Amino acid sequence: MHTVEIAGSGQRYPCAPQQNLLRAMEALGKRGIPAGCRGGGCGVCKVRIEAGRYRTGKMSRACLSAEEEGSGLVLACKAYPDSDIRLRPVALLQRCLDRQRERQREQEAKGAGSEGINVASLQQNVAIRKMDR
């Protein structure tokens, strides 16, 4: 089992050598990570491999040129890890991860706000009890 790190997001996930990078992300139930055909023909899951060894299956040259592949770009649905991997999302994938991170921040902020309401409610109950004495 190898570890895949999504650079800039703090996310890591396990990926078996026979499992492609996209399937491993999906297996974790990650939301907001785009996937199209899952067969190497649409280019939606394009990522840049920054570190690690990997092998690839057949990818459409309409989606990924030989020059792009030579510079470390791959389709996550056709890339298989041979070691730990650090990848960086490209374009659409990065925007989806940014939106996911923003939603998480909003949820955390709402959670903190509701704790404040609970504290205020408790303080109000204590004040009422003191007046009842």
Buried (B, 14 or more C-beta within 10 A) or exposed (E): EBBBBBBEBEBEBEBEEEBBBBBBBBEEEBEBBBBBBBEBBBBBBBBBBEEBEBEBEEBBEEBBEEEBBEEBBBBBBBBBBEEBBBBBBBEBBBEBBBEBBEEEEEEEEEEEEEEEEEEEEEEEEEEEEEEEE
